[in-house]
Structures are given as C-alpha cells and as structure tokens.
Amino acid sequence: MADEKFPLVYKGHPLRRKDNLIYYGSMADKYIIMMQVMSTKKVKDLDVANKVVVQLQLTDPDLKSRDRVVKKSEKDSLYAAMDVAAVWLERALSNK
C-alpha cells in the first residue's frame, strides 16, 4: 500500500516525521494532523513518548499557524495520540 512518495502509511494516510513532529495526512487535503512529542522516557534502551500534543489543523497556507488549529488534545502515549488522530482526521475529511 505504501509507495515511493509516501513510504509510511497508517490507515490510508501518509505519516511523516521531522525531529519531534509527526505529520499525519496529506497537505493536498483540507485537514492534517500534527503530533508533537513533548517528552519521552527510557524503556530499556528505547526512548518512548509519554507526552504527545495532537492538533487537527487546516492546511490553508493563507491562515496564521494559530488560526489553523481546529482541535487540540494531549495524550500520554504515541499509541493514544495515533488513535485519536486517526478518528479526528477521518471525521474531518468525511465532512468535506
């Protein structure tokens, strides 16, 4: 299901990561999800996110960044953040 343009796909939408930011969705759509990992904890040798801010944003480049935010939430794991992100994005995109 993944292609050359978007190597990582979750539930039909592309995932991109830049440092502590994870973008879920396509900029070609009206909405996108931005997840920011605020803090991590060590589990054995791995850094695991324990505070993630999730934002449903409009992709309109003419809006200021604070005006793009439609919904915002804070989750205690990346799993919980991805769960709410998938639901928010599907609902937002289905209300075109």
PDB file as gemmi writes it, atoms N, CA and C in Angstrom:
CRYST1    1.000    1.000    1.000  90.00  90.00  90.00 P 1                      
ATOM      1  N   MET A   1       0.820  -1.190   0.000  1.00  0.00           N  
ATOM      2  CA  MET A   1       0.000   0.000   0.000  1.00  0.00           C  
ATOM      3  C   MET A   1       0.867   1.258   0.000  1.00  0.00           C  
ATOM      4  N   ALA A   2       2.034   1.207   0.614  1.00  0.00           N  
ATOM      5  CA  ALA A   2       2.937   2.359   0.603  1.00  0.00           C  
ATOM      6  C   ALA A   2       3.588   2.475  -0.769  1.00  0.00           C  
ATOM      7  N   ASP A   3       3.859   3.717  -1.182  1.00  0.00           N  
ATOM      8  CA  ASP A   3       4.524   3.914  -2.458  1.00  0.00           C  
ATOM      9  C   ASP A   3       5.791   4.741  -2.261  1.00  0.00           C  
ATOM     10  N   GLU A   4       6.420   5.124  -3.346  1.00  0.00           N  
ATOM     11  CA  GLU A   4       7.688   5.860  -3.276  1.00  0.00           C  
ATOM     12  C   GLU A   4       7.505   7.244  -2.667  1.00  0.00           C  
ATOM     13  N   LYS A   5       6.384   7.884  -2.945  1.00  0.00           N  
ATOM     14  CA  LYS A   5       6.166   9.246  -2.486  1.00  0.00           C  
ATOM     15  C   LYS A   5       5.919   9.294  -0.971  1.00  0.00           C  
ATOM     16  N   PHE A   6       5.155   8.348  -0.452  1.00  0.00           N  
ATOM     17  CA  PHE A   6       4.854   8.274   0.969  1.00  0.00           C  
ATOM     18  C   PHE A   6       5.203   6.883   1.468  1.00  0.00           C  
ATOM     19  N   PRO A   7       6.424   6.676   1.932  1.00  0.00           N  
ATOM     20  CA  PRO A   7       6.834   5.325   2.315  1.00  0.00           C  
ATOM     21  C   PRO A   7       6.103   4.764   3.536  1.00  0.00           C  
ATOM     22  N   LEU A   8       5.638   5.613   4.444  1.00  0.00           N  
ATOM     23  CA  LEU A   8       4.946   5.131   5.633  1.00  0.00           C  
ATOM     24  C   LEU A   8       3.498   5.598   5.599  1.00  0.00           C  
ATOM     25  N   VAL A   9       2.567   4.641   5.656  1.00  0.00           N  
ATOM     26  CA  VAL A   9       1.135   4.940   5.582  1.00  0.00           C  
ATOM     27  C   VAL A   9       0.445   4.264   6.760  1.00  0.00           C  
ATOM     28  N   TYR A  10      -0.479   4.979   7.414  1.00  0.00           N  
ATOM     29  CA  TYR A  10      -1.273   4.423   8.505  1.00  0.00           C  
ATOM     30  C   TYR A  10      -2.737   4.676   8.193  1.00  0.00           C  
ATOM     31  N   LYS A  11      -3.524   3.618   8.112  1.00  0.00           N  
ATOM     32  CA  LYS A  11      -4.956   3.694   7.805  1.00  0.00           C  
ATOM     33  C   LYS A  11      -5.231   4.552   6.572  1.00  0.00           C  
ATOM     34  N   GLY A  12      -4.402   4.370   5.542  1.00  0.00           N  
ATOM     35  CA  GLY A  12      -4.633   5.031   4.272  1.00  0.00           C  
ATOM     36  C   GLY A  12      -4.115   6.453   4.152  1.00  0.00           C  
ATOM     37  N   HIS A  13      -3.476   6.986   5.186  1.00  0.00           N  
ATOM     38  CA  HIS A  13      -2.956   8.352   5.147  1.00  0.00           C  
ATOM     39  C   HIS A  13      -1.454   8.330   5.419  1.00  0.00           C  
ATOM     40  N   PRO A  14      -0.703   9.209   4.747  1.00  0.00           N  
ATOM     41  CA  PRO A  14       0.755   9.213   4.915  1.00  0.00           C  
ATOM     42  C   PRO A  14       1.188   9.747   6.279  1.00  0.00           C  
ATOM     43  N   LEU A  15       2.302   9.225   6.757  1.00  0.00           N  
ATOM     44  CA  LEU A  15       2.921   9.665   8.010  1.00  0.00           C  
ATOM     45  C   LEU A  15       4.299  10.216   7.684  1.00  0.00           C  
ATOM     46  N   ARG A  16       4.614  11.388   8.205  1.00  0.00           N  
ATOM     47  CA  ARG A  16       5.934  11.998   8.038  1.00  0.00           C  
ATOM     48  C   ARG A  16       6.447  12.448   9.393  1.00  0.00           C  
ATOM     49  N   ARG A  17       7.751  12.297   9.610  1.00  0.00           N  
ATOM     50  CA  ARG A  17       8.350  12.714  10.880  1.00  0.00           C  
ATOM     51  C   ARG A  17       9.493  13.664  10.613  1.00  0.00           C  
ATOM     52  N   LYS A  18       9.557  14.734  11.405  1.00  0.00           N  
ATOM     53  CA  LYS A  18      10.674  15.673  11.377  1.00  0.00           C  
ATOM     54  C   LYS A  18      11.002  15.997  12.826  1.00  0.00           C  
ATOM     55  N   ASP A  19      12.121  15.447  13.325  1.00  0.00           N  
ATOM     56  CA  ASP A  19      12.536  15.601  14.720  1.00  0.00           C  
ATOM     57  C   ASP A  19      11.418  15.118  15.656  1.00  0.00           C  
ATOM     58  N   ASN A  20      10.854  16.010  16.480  1.00  0.00           N  
ATOM     59  CA  ASN A  20       9.814  15.579  17.414  1.00  0.00           C  
ATOM     60  C   ASN A  20       8.400  15.847  16.896  1.00  0.00           C  
ATOM     61  N   LEU A  21       8.272  16.204  15.606  1.00  0.00           N  
ATOM     62  CA  LEU A  21       6.964  16.434  14.998  1.00  0.00           C  
ATOM     63  C   LEU A  21       6.602  15.285  14.073  1.00  0.00           C  
ATOM     64  N   ILE A  22       5.358  14.848  14.150  1.00  0.00           N  
ATOM     65  CA  ILE A  22       4.844  13.808  13.272  1.00  0.00           C  
ATOM     66  C   ILE A  22       3.615  14.380  12.574  1.00  0.00           C  
ATOM     67  N   TYR A  23       3.636  14.345  11.242  1.00  0.00           N  
ATOM     68  CA  TYR A  23       2.505  14.821  10.452  1.00  0.00           C  
ATOM     69  C   TYR A  23       1.772  13.626   9.890  1.00  0.00           C  
ATOM     70  N   TYR A  24       0.450  13.628  10.058  1.00  0.00           N  
ATOM     71  CA  TYR A  24      -0.401  12.534   9.612  1.00  0.00           C  
ATOM     72  C   TYR A  24      -1.430  13.100   8.652  1.00  0.00           C  
ATOM     73  N   GLY A  25      -1.410  12.642   7.417  1.00  0.00           N  
ATOM     74  CA  GLY A  25      -2.326  13.133   6.402  1.00  0.00           C  
ATOM     75  C   GLY A  25      -1.564  13.780   5.270  1.00  0.00           C  
ATOM     76  N   SER A  26      -2.298  14.266   4.300  1.00  0.00           N  
ATOM     77  CA  SER A  26      -1.713  14.860   3.106  1.00  0.00           C  
ATOM     78  C   SER A  26      -2.002  16.360   3.071  1.00  0.00           C  
ATOM     79  N   MET A  27      -1.002  17.139   2.679  1.00  0.00           N  
ATOM     80  CA  MET A  27      -1.196  18.588   2.554  1.00  0.00           C  
ATOM     81  C   MET A  27      -2.158  18.924   1.411  1.00  0.00           C  
ATOM     82  N   ALA A  28      -2.437  17.976   0.548  1.00  0.00           N  
ATOM     83  CA  ALA A  28      -3.395  18.190  -0.534  1.00  0.00           C  
ATOM     84  C   ALA A  28      -4.832  18.175  -0.014  1.00  0.00           C  
ATOM     85  N   ASP A  29      -5.054  17.598   1.171  1.00  0.00           N  
ATOM     86  CA  ASP A  29      -6.390  17.564   1.765  1.00  0.00           C  
ATOM     87  C   ASP A  29      -6.653  18.851   2.546  1.00  0.00           C  
ATOM     88  N   LYS A  30      -7.884  19.010   3.009  1.00  0.00           N  
ATOM     89  CA  LYS A  30      -8.258  20.219   3.750  1.00  0.00           C  
ATOM     90  C   LYS A  30      -7.693  20.209   5.173  1.00  0.00           C  
ATOM     91  N   TYR A  31      -7.532  19.021   5.756  1.00  0.00           N  
ATOM     92  CA  TYR A  31      -7.060  18.895   7.135  1.00  0.00           C  
ATOM     93  C   TYR A  31      -5.839  17.987   7.209  1.00  0.00           C  
ATOM     94  N   ILE A  32      -5.050  18.201   8.249  1.00  0.00           N  
ATOM     95  CA  ILE A  32      -3.890  17.358   8.547  1.00  0.00           C  
ATOM     96  C   ILE A  32      -3.755  17.292  10.071  1.00  0.00           C  
ATOM     97  N   ILE A  33      -3.127  16.241  10.557  1.00  0.00           N  
ATOM     98  CA  ILE A  33      -2.865  16.109  11.993  1.00  0.00           C  
ATOM     99  C   ILE A  33      -1.390  16.391  12.245  1.00  0.00           C  
ATOM    100  N   MET A  34      -1.104  17.195  13.262  1.00  0.00           N  
ATOM    101  CA  MET A  34       0.268  17.403  13.699  1.00  0.00           C  
ATOM    102  C   MET A  34       0.384  16.883  15.132  1.00  0.00           C  
ATOM    103  N   MET A  35       1.335  15.985  15.345  1.00  0.00           N  
ATOM    104  CA  MET A  35       1.594  15.469  16.692  1.00  0.00           C  
ATOM    105  C   MET A  35       2.989  15.903  17.103  1.00  0.00           C  
ATOM    106  N   GLN A  36       3.096  16.479  18.289  1.00  0.00           N  
ATOM    107  CA  GLN A  36       4.389  16.924  18.791  1.00  0.00           C  
ATOM    108  C   GLN A  36       4.716  16.149  20.061  1.00  0.00           C  
ATOM    109  N   VAL A  37       5.839  15.439  20.024  1.00  0.00           N  
ATOM    110  CA  VAL A  37       6.290  14.688  21.198  1.00  0.00           C  
ATOM    111  C   VAL A  37       6.942  15.687  22.153  1.00  0.00           C  
ATOM    112  N   MET A  38       6.311  15.885  23.299  1.00  0.00           N  
ATOM    113  CA  MET A  38       6.790  16.873  24.264  1.00  0.00           C  
ATOM    114  C   MET A  38       7.830  16.293  25.216  1.00  0.00           C  
ATOM    115  N   SER A  39       7.663  15.016  25.579  1.00  0.00           N  
ATOM    116  CA  SER A  39       8.642  14.388  26.465  1.00  0.00           C  
ATOM    117  C   SER A  39       8.672  12.885  26.230  1.00  0.00           C  
ATOM    118  N   THR A  40       9.800  12.282  26.608  1.00  0.00           N  
ATOM    119  CA  THR A  40       9.986  10.841  26.450  1.00  0.00           C  
ATOM    120  C   THR A  40      10.543  10.267  27.741  1.00  0.00           C  
ATOM    121  N   LYS A  41      10.425   8.944  27.865  1.00  0.00           N  
ATOM    122  CA  LYS A  41      11.030   8.234  28.996  1.00  0.00           C  
ATOM    123  C   LYS A  41      11.786   7.038  28.437  1.00  0.00           C  
ATOM    124  N   LYS A  42      12.767   6.577  29.173  1.00  0.00           N  
ATOM    125  CA  LYS A  42      13.551   5.412  28.760  1.00  0.00           C  
ATOM    126  C   LYS A  42      12.844   4.135  29.175  1.00  0.00           C  
ATOM    127  N   VAL A  43      12.673   3.229  28.220  1.00  0.00           N  
ATOM    128  CA  VAL A  43      12.183   1.884  28.488  1.00  0.00           C  
ATOM    129  C   VAL A  43      13.238   0.961  27.901  1.00  0.00           C  
ATOM    130  N   LYS A  44      14.015   0.350  28.782  1.00  0.00           N  
ATOM    131  CA  LYS A  44      15.208  -0.404  28.388  1.00  0.00           C  
ATOM    132  C   LYS A  44      16.128   0.533  27.609  1.00  0.00           C  
ATOM    133  N   ASP A  45      16.389   0.267  26.338  1.00  0.00           N  
ATOM    134  CA  ASP A  45      17.274   1.134  25.552  1.00  0.00           C  
ATOM    135  C   ASP A  45      16.522   2.109  24.657  1.00  0.00           C  
ATOM    136  N   LEU A  46      15.195   2.122  24.762  1.00  0.00           N  
ATOM    137  CA  LEU A  46      14.366   2.883  23.836  1.00  0.00           C  
ATOM    138  C   LEU A  46      13.770   4.120  24.484  1.00  0.00           C  
ATOM    139  N   ASP A  47      13.744   5.240  23.746  1.00  0.00           N  
ATOM    140  CA  ASP A  47      13.018   6.427  24.192  1.00  0.00           C  
ATOM    141  C   ASP A  47      11.573   6.282  23.750  1.00  0.00           C  
ATOM    142  N   VAL A  48      10.645   6.327  24.710  1.00  0.00           N  
ATOM    143  CA  VAL A  48       9.217   6.158  24.434  1.00  0.00           C  
ATOM    144  C   VAL A  48       8.495   7.444  24.809  1.00  0.00           C  
ATOM    145  N   ALA A  49       7.650   7.940  23.903  1.00  0.00           N  
ATOM    146  CA  ALA A  49       6.905   9.176  24.144  1.00  0.00           C  
ATOM    147  C   ALA A  49       5.930   8.983  25.304  1.00  0.00           C  
ATOM    148  N   ASN A  50       5.940   9.927  26.241  1.00  0.00           N  
ATOM    149  CA  ASN A  50       4.974   9.864  27.343  1.00  0.00           C  
ATOM    150  C   ASN A  50       4.150  11.150  27.459  1.00  0.00           C  
ATOM    151  N   LYS A  51       4.342  12.075  26.521  1.00  0.00           N  
ATOM    152  CA  LYS A  51       3.507  13.269  26.454  1.00  0.00           C  
ATOM    153  C   LYS A  51       3.491  13.733  25.004  1.00  0.00           C  
ATOM    154  N   VAL A  52       2.321  13.642  24.369  1.00  0.00           N  
ATOM    155  CA  VAL A  52       2.177  13.981  22.946  1.00  0.00           C  
ATOM    156  C   VAL A  52       1.002  14.942  22.784  1.00  0.00           C  
ATOM    157  N   VAL A  53       1.254  16.066  22.129  1.00  0.00           N  
ATOM    158  CA  VAL A  53       0.194  17.027  21.822  1.00  0.00           C  
ATOM    159  C   VAL A  53      -0.301  16.730  20.411  1.00  0.00           C  
ATOM    160  N   VAL A  54      -1.621  16.580  20.264  1.00  0.00           N  
ATOM    161  CA  VAL A  54      -2.250  16.261  18.978  1.00  0.00           C  
ATOM    162  C   VAL A  54      -3.079  17.469  18.544  1.00  0.00           C  
ATOM    163  N   GLN A  55      -2.893  17.889  17.281  1.00  0.00           N  
ATOM    164  CA  GLN A  55      -3.660  19.009  16.753  1.00  0.00           C  
ATOM    165  C   GLN A  55      -4.238  18.652  15.388  1.00  0.00           C  
ATOM    166  N   LEU A  56      -5.534  18.905  15.233  1.00  0.00           N  
ATOM    167  CA  LEU A  56      -6.165  18.836  13.913  1.00  0.00           C  
ATOM    168  C   LEU A  56      -6.052  20.235  13.335  1.00  0.00           C  
ATOM    169  N   GLN A  57      -5.413  20.342  12.155  1.00  0.00           N  
ATOM    170  CA  GLN A  57      -5.155  21.655  11.577  1.00  0.00           C  
ATOM    171  C   GLN A  57      -5.696  21.747  10.159  1.00  0.00           C  
ATOM    172  N   LEU A  58      -6.078  22.955   9.780  1.00  0.00           N  
ATOM    173  CA  LEU A  58      -6.409  23.249   8.391  1.00  0.00           C  
ATOM    174  C   LEU A  58      -5.101  23.379   7.614  1.00  0.00           C  
ATOM    175  N   THR A  59      -5.096  23.012   6.360  1.00  0.00           N  
ATOM    176  CA  THR A  59      -3.872  23.100   5.556  1.00  0.00           C  
ATOM    177  C   THR A  59      -3.793  24.398   4.756  1.00  0.00           C  
ATOM    178  N   ASP A  60      -4.716  25.316   4.969  1.00  0.00           N  
ATOM    179  CA  ASP A  60      -4.746  26.581   4.239  1.00  0.00           C  
ATOM    180  C   ASP A  60      -3.489  27.402   4.545  1.00  0.00           C  
ATOM    181  N   PRO A  61      -2.615  27.633   3.551  1.00  0.00           N  
ATOM    182  CA  PRO A  61      -1.368  28.360   3.810  1.00  0.00           C  
ATOM    183  C   PRO A  61      -1.569  29.847   4.078  1.00  0.00           C  
ATOM    184  N   ASP A  62      -2.759  30.369   3.777  1.00  0.00           N  
ATOM    185  CA  ASP A  62      -3.013  31.791   3.995  1.00  0.00           C  
ATOM    186  C   ASP A  62      -3.353  32.120   5.449  1.00  0.00           C  
ATOM    187  N   LEU A  63      -3.671  31.099   6.252  1.00  0.00           N  
ATOM    188  CA  LEU A  63      -4.002  31.317   7.662  1.00  0.00           C  
ATOM    189  C   LEU A  63      -2.736  31.353   8.512  1.00  0.00           C  
ATOM    190  N   LYS A  64      -2.794  32.107   9.602  1.00  0.00           N  
ATOM    191  CA  LYS A  64      -1.696  32.101  10.575  1.00  0.00           C  
ATOM    192  C   LYS A  64      -1.691  30.739  11.262  1.00  0.00           C  
ATOM    193  N   SER A  65      -0.543  30.323  11.777  1.00  0.00           N  
ATOM    194  CA  SER A  65      -0.427  28.974  12.350  1.00  0.00           C  
ATOM    195  C   SER A  65      -1.399  28.765  13.512  1.00  0.00           C  
ATOM    196  N   ARG A  66      -1.635  29.769  14.328  1.00  0.00           N  
ATOM    197  CA  ARG A  66      -2.553  29.579  15.457  1.00  0.00           C  
ATOM    198  C   ARG A  66      -4.013  29.519  15.006  1.00  0.00           C  
ATOM    199  N   ASP A  67      -4.316  30.118  13.854  1.00  0.00           N  
ATOM    200  CA  ASP A  67      -5.681  30.088  13.327  1.00  0.00           C  
ATOM    201  C   ASP A  67      -5.989  28.784  12.598  1.00  0.00           C  
ATOM    202  N   ARG A  68      -4.971  28.000  12.271  1.00  0.00           N  
ATOM    203  CA  ARG A  68      -5.165  26.728  11.577  1.00  0.00           C  
ATOM    204  C   ARG A  68      -5.683  25.636  12.505  1.00  0.00           C  
ATOM    205  N   VAL A  69      -5.431  25.760  13.808  1.00  0.00           N  
ATOM    206  CA  VAL A  69      -5.768  24.700  14.762  1.00  0.00           C  
ATOM    207  C   VAL A  69      -7.283  24.630  14.947  1.00  0.00           C  
ATOM    208  N   VAL A  70      -7.844  23.439  14.676  1.00  0.00           N  
ATOM    209  CA  VAL A  70      -9.277  23.207  14.825  1.00  0.00           C  
ATOM    210  C   VAL A  70      -9.556  22.520  16.158  1.00  0.00           C  
ATOM    211  N   LYS A  71      -8.765  21.492  16.476  1.00  0.00           N  
ATOM    212  CA  LYS A  71      -8.890  20.741  17.733  1.00  0.00           C  
ATOM    213  C   LYS A  71      -7.501  20.491  18.286  1.00  0.00           C  
ATOM    214  N   LYS A  72      -7.433  20.365  19.609  1.00  0.00           N  
ATOM    215  CA  LYS A  72      -6.141  20.112  20.256  1.00  0.00           C  
ATOM    216  C   LYS A  72      -6.366  19.227  21.475  1.00  0.00           C  
ATOM    217  N   SER A  73      -5.441  18.289  21.690  1.00  0.00           N  
ATOM    218  CA  SER A  73      -5.526  17.394  22.839  1.00  0.00           C  
ATOM    219  C   SER A  73      -4.119  16.963  23.238  1.00  0.00           C  
ATOM    220  N   GLU A  74      -3.987  16.507  24.467  1.00  0.00           N  
ATOM    221  CA  GLU A  74      -2.706  15.989  24.950  1.00  0.00           C  
ATOM    222  C   GLU A  74      -2.907  14.546  25.399  1.00  0.00           C  
ATOM    223  N   LYS A  75      -2.036  13.660  24.933  1.00  0.00           N  
ATOM    224  CA  LYS A  75      -2.137  12.238  25.260  1.00  0.00           C  
ATOM    225  C   LYS A  75      -0.857  11.773  25.945  1.00  0.00           C  
ATOM    226  N   ASP A  76      -0.957  10.647  26.672  1.00  0.00           N  
ATOM    227  CA  ASP A  76       0.181  10.158  27.444  1.00  0.00           C  
ATOM    228  C   ASP A  76       0.974   9.056  26.744  1.00  0.00           C  
ATOM    229  N   SER A  77       0.659   8.795  25.478  1.00  0.00           N  
ATOM    230  CA  SER A  77       1.441   7.823  24.706  1.00  0.00           C  
ATOM    231  C   SER A  77       1.239   8.093  23.217  1.00  0.00           C  
ATOM    232  N   LEU A  78       2.184   7.645  22.428  1.00  0.00           N  
ATOM    233  CA  LEU A  78       2.056   7.798  20.977  1.00  0.00           C  
ATOM    234  C   LEU A  78       0.900   6.949  20.451  1.00  0.00           C  
ATOM    235  N   TYR A  79       0.673   5.801  21.070  1.00  0.00           N  
ATOM    236  CA  TYR A  79      -0.443   4.934  20.663  1.00  0.00           C  
ATOM    237  C   TYR A  79      -1.770   5.667  20.836  1.00  0.00           C  
ATOM    238  N   ALA A  80      -1.979   6.289  21.987  1.00  0.00           N  
ATOM    239  CA  ALA A  80      -3.225   7.023  22.240  1.00  0.00           C  
ATOM    240  C   ALA A  80      -3.343   8.224  21.304  1.00  0.00           C  
ATOM    241  N   ALA A  81      -2.222   8.872  21.021  1.00  0.00           N  
ATOM    242  CA  ALA A  81      -2.225  10.025  20.114  1.00  0.00           C  
ATOM    243  C   ALA A  81      -2.603   9.596  18.700  1.00  0.00           C  
ATOM    244  N   MET A  82      -2.039   8.492  18.220  1.00  0.00           N  
ATOM    245  CA  MET A  82      -2.358   7.996  16.878  1.00  0.00           C  
ATOM    246  C   MET A  82      -3.813   7.556  16.789  1.00  0.00           C  
ATOM    247  N   ASP A  83      -4.326   6.999  17.871  1.00  0.00           N  
ATOM    248  CA  ASP A  83      -5.715   6.547  17.911  1.00  0.00           C  
ATOM    249  C   ASP A  83      -6.664   7.733  17.718  1.00  0.00           C  
ATOM    250  N   VAL A  84      -6.486   8.784  18.488  1.00  0.00           N  
ATOM    251  CA  VAL A  84      -7.358   9.956  18.374  1.00  0.00           C  
ATOM    252  C   VAL A  84      -7.100  10.690  17.058  1.00  0.00           C  
ATOM    253  N   ALA A  85      -5.857  10.710  16.587  1.00  0.00           N  
ATOM    254  CA  ALA A  85      -5.528  11.374  15.323  1.00  0.00           C  
ATOM    255  C   ALA A  85      -6.252  10.719  14.149  1.00  0.00           C  
ATOM    256  N   ALA A  86      -6.286   9.401  14.121  1.00  0.00           N  
ATOM    257  CA  ALA A  86      -6.951   8.684  13.030  1.00  0.00           C  
ATOM    258  C   ALA A  86      -8.448   8.994  13.012  1.00  0.00           C  
ATOM    259  N   VAL A  87      -9.072   9.031  14.173  1.00  0.00           N  
ATOM    260  CA  VAL A  87     -10.511   9.321  14.255  1.00  0.00           C  
ATOM    261  C   VAL A  87     -10.789  10.763  13.834  1.00  0.00           C  
ATOM    262  N   TRP A  88     -10.010  11.715  14.378  1.00  0.00           N  
ATOM    263  CA  TRP A  88     -10.218  13.128  14.044  1.00  0.00           C  
ATOM    264  C   TRP A  88     -10.055  13.369  12.551  1.00  0.00           C  
ATOM    265  N   LEU A  89      -9.008  12.805  11.954  1.00  0.00           N  
ATOM    266  CA  LEU A  89      -8.742  13.037  10.536  1.00  0.00           C  
ATOM    267  C   LEU A  89      -9.839  12.434   9.662  1.00  0.00           C  
ATOM    268  N   GLU A  90     -10.262  11.218   9.971  1.00  0.00           N  
ATOM    269  CA  GLU A  90     -11.330  10.586   9.186  1.00  0.00           C  
ATOM    270  C   GLU A  90     -12.618  11.393   9.262  1.00  0.00           C  
ATOM    271  N   ARG A  91     -12.986  11.832  10.454  1.00  0.00           N  
ATOM    272  CA  ARG A  91     -14.220  12.619  10.618  1.00  0.00           C  
ATOM    273  C   ARG A  91     -14.125  13.959   9.901  1.00  0.00           C  
ATOM    274  N   ALA A  92     -12.981  14.625  10.016  1.00  0.00           N  
ATOM    275  CA  ALA A  92     -12.816  15.942   9.380  1.00  0.00           C  
ATOM    276  C   ALA A  92     -12.865  15.821   7.866  1.00  0.00           C  
ATOM    277  N   LEU A  93     -12.196  14.817   7.327  1.00  0.00           N  
ATOM    278  CA  LEU A  93     -12.147  14.656   5.865  1.00  0.00           C  
ATOM    279  C   LEU A  93     -13.473  14.164   5.291  1.00  0.00           C  
ATOM    280  N   SER A  94     -14.270  13.462   6.097  1.00  0.00           N  
ATOM    281  CA  SER A  94     -15.561  12.981   5.594  1.00  0.00           C  
ATOM    282  C   SER A  94     -16.604  14.098   5.565  1.00  0.00           C  
ATOM    283  N   ASN A  95     -16.349  15.222   6.262  1.00  0.00           N  
ATOM    284  CA  ASN A  95     -17.281  16.344   6.281  1.00  0.00           C  
ATOM    285  C   ASN A  95     -16.922  17.404   5.247  1.00  0.00           C  
ATOM    286  N   LYS A  96     -16.270  16.999   4.171  1.00  0.00           N  
ATOM    287  CA  LYS A  96     -15.896  17.955   3.121  1.00  0.00           C  
ATOM    288  C   LYS A  96     -17.133  18.626   2.604  1.00  0.00           C  
TER     289      LYS A  96                                                      
END                                                                             
